[in-house]
Amino acid sequence: MIHYSLRCVREHHFDEWFENSSDYENRALAGAIACPTCGDTHIDKAVMAPNVNGAGRSVDPVPPPSCGLGGCGSGMCGLSSF
């Protein structure tokens, strides 16, 4: 299944699911997709932001700031008093 954001010529936006991209193309050419707001069958794909899934990817933790004086644990760092 593939999800598309669609729009009619009157700029009404709506979403619809399709079996695949060919299913969308065939239904759009046949006029088988209608705007739920106005019924227009001249439908185009709207611009969509990609769905980025971060699952399975790890992100390296950001290291703590270093003062260059032996680190905050040494007691020499001015940031350790904050």
Residue frames as qw, qx, qy, qz and C-alpha x, y, z in Angstrom:
[[0.000, 0.889, 0.458, 0.000, 0.00, 0.00, 0.00],
 [0.406, 0.108, 0.013, 0.908, 1.11, 3.53, -0.75],
 [0.077, -0.792, -0.477, 0.373, -0.26, 6.76, 0.70],
 [0.338, 0.320, 0.260, 0.846, -0.56, 9.90, -1.41],
 [0.052, 0.613, 0.328, -0.717, -1.61, 13.42, -0.56],
 [0.319, 0.432, 0.647, 0.541, -3.75, 14.60, -3.45],
 [0.086, 0.496, 0.198, -0.841, -5.30, 17.85, -4.61],
 [0.466, 0.646, 0.592, 0.129, -7.92, 18.87, -7.12],
 [0.381, 0.459, 0.225, 0.770, -7.75, 21.84, -9.49],
 [0.277, -0.836, -0.174, -0.441, -9.54, 23.94, -6.85],
 [0.216, 0.520, -0.606, 0.562, -6.65, 23.25, -4.43],
 [0.796, -0.433, 0.140, -0.400, -8.67, 21.04, -2.07],
 [0.214, 0.483, -0.837, 0.141, -6.23, 18.65, -0.39],
 [0.880, -0.232, 0.167, -0.379, -7.05, 15.09, 0.69],
 [0.163, -0.477, 0.863, 0.036, -5.29, 11.77, 1.29],
 [0.913, 0.148, -0.032, -0.379, -5.88, 8.38, -0.25],
 [0.525, -0.395, 0.746, 0.107, -4.30, 4.91, -0.18],
 [0.723, 0.495, -0.319, -0.360, -3.43, 2.91, -3.30],
 [0.988, -0.070, 0.110, 0.085, -2.17, -0.62, -3.91],
 [0.664, -0.162, 0.262, 0.681, 0.90, 0.81, -5.71],
 [0.020, -0.495, 0.156, 0.855, 1.91, 3.75, -7.89],
 [0.050, -0.079, -0.778, -0.621, 0.37, 2.11, -10.99],
 [0.082, -0.590, -0.796, 0.110, -2.95, 1.84, -9.17],
 [0.044, -0.682, -0.200, 0.703, -2.88, 5.62, -8.60],
 [0.008, -0.312, 0.510, 0.801, -1.93, 6.33, -12.24],
 [0.051, -0.259, -0.883, -0.389, -4.65, 4.05, -13.65],
 [0.090, -0.680, -0.683, 0.251, -7.37, 5.41, -11.38],
 [0.068, -0.621, -0.022, 0.781, -6.35, 9.04, -12.01],
 [0.016, 0.156, -0.640, -0.752, -6.36, 8.56, -15.80],
 [0.126, -0.394, -0.874, -0.256, -9.77, 6.89, -15.63],
 [0.267, -0.443, -0.021, -0.856, -11.20, 9.74, -13.54],
 [0.697, -0.364, -0.613, -0.081, -11.90, 7.25, -10.76],
 [0.433, -0.280, -0.469, 0.717, -10.53, 9.50, -8.00],
 [0.070, -0.774, -0.358, -0.518, -12.80, 12.33, -6.92],
 [0.090, 0.307, -0.414, 0.852, -12.21, 15.21, -4.54],
 [0.245, -0.454, -0.828, 0.220, -14.35, 14.58, -1.44],
 [0.029, -0.456, -0.289, 0.841, -15.02, 18.33, -1.11],
 [0.359, 0.504, -0.102, -0.779, -16.14, 19.29, -4.62],
 [0.829, 0.295, 0.453, -0.139, -16.27, 16.04, -6.61],
 [0.376, 0.792, -0.398, -0.270, -13.66, 17.17, -9.15],
 [0.968, -0.006, 0.227, 0.109, -11.92, 14.26, -10.88],
 [0.556, 0.703, -0.244, 0.370, -8.91, 16.23, -12.17],
 [0.729, -0.676, 0.099, 0.041, -6.56, 15.09, -9.42],
 [0.532, 0.627, -0.464, 0.331, -2.80, 15.52, -8.98],
 [0.748, -0.301, -0.411, 0.426, -0.37, 14.41, -6.31],
 [0.190, -0.966, 0.049, -0.168, 0.34, 17.17, -3.82],
 [0.370, 0.580, -0.587, 0.428, 3.83, 17.88, -2.57],
 [0.840, -0.506, -0.174, -0.093, 4.56, 15.67, 0.43],
 [0.157, -0.746, 0.619, -0.189, 7.31, 15.61, 3.02],
 [0.631, 0.184, -0.753, -0.027, 9.05, 12.25, 3.11],
 [0.803, -0.532, 0.039, -0.267, 8.25, 9.94, 5.97],
 [0.395, 0.538, -0.683, 0.298, 11.62, 9.24, 7.55],
 [0.870, -0.443, -0.140, -0.163, 11.60, 6.37, 9.99],
 [0.039, 0.745, -0.604, 0.281, 14.51, 6.39, 12.44],
 [0.891, -0.295, 0.275, -0.207, 13.77, 2.91, 13.78],
 [0.959, 0.118, 0.084, 0.243, 16.77, 0.64, 13.69],
 [0.493, 0.612, -0.188, 0.589, 19.26, 3.45, 13.46],
 [0.597, -0.622, -0.289, 0.415, 21.29, 4.50, 16.41],
 [0.188, 0.900, -0.069, 0.387, 22.61, 7.96, 17.02],
 [0.620, 0.063, -0.452, 0.638, 25.93, 8.47, 18.73],
 [0.353, -0.832, -0.366, 0.220, 25.48, 10.40, 21.97],
 [0.242, 0.858, -0.118, 0.437, 26.80, 13.93, 22.03],
 [0.660, -0.081, -0.467, 0.583, 29.90, 14.06, 24.22],
 [0.306, -0.868, -0.291, 0.260, 29.85, 16.52, 27.11],
 [0.286, 0.917, -0.152, 0.231, 31.64, 19.83, 26.56],
 [0.828, -0.155, -0.161, 0.514, 35.32, 19.74, 27.31],
 [0.130, -0.986, 0.023, 0.102, 37.08, 22.68, 28.90],
 [0.671, 0.593, -0.314, 0.316, 40.54, 21.36, 28.06],
 [0.117, -0.680, 0.535, -0.487, 41.71, 21.56, 31.68],
 [0.041, 0.168, -0.951, 0.255, 41.38, 17.91, 32.55],
 [0.368, -0.398, -0.761, -0.357, 37.59, 17.78, 32.40],
 [0.435, -0.611, -0.009, -0.662, 34.93, 18.86, 34.85],
 [0.886, -0.365, -0.286, -0.015, 35.55, 15.85, 37.06],
 [0.670, 0.144, -0.343, 0.643, 39.03, 17.10, 37.96],
 [0.341, -0.774, -0.362, 0.391, 37.68, 20.13, 39.80],
 [0.353, -0.300, 0.211, 0.861, 39.67, 22.46, 37.52],
 [0.111, 0.431, 0.627, 0.639, 36.80, 23.24, 35.20],
 [0.121, 0.037, 0.221, -0.967, 34.91, 26.48, 35.70],
 [0.548, -0.156, -0.469, -0.675, 31.77, 24.82, 34.38],
 [0.485, -0.184, -0.840, 0.158, 31.63, 22.31, 37.26],
 [0.054, -0.169, -0.537, 0.825, 30.48, 25.01, 39.66],
 [0.404, -0.011, -0.222, -0.887, 27.28, 25.60, 37.67]]
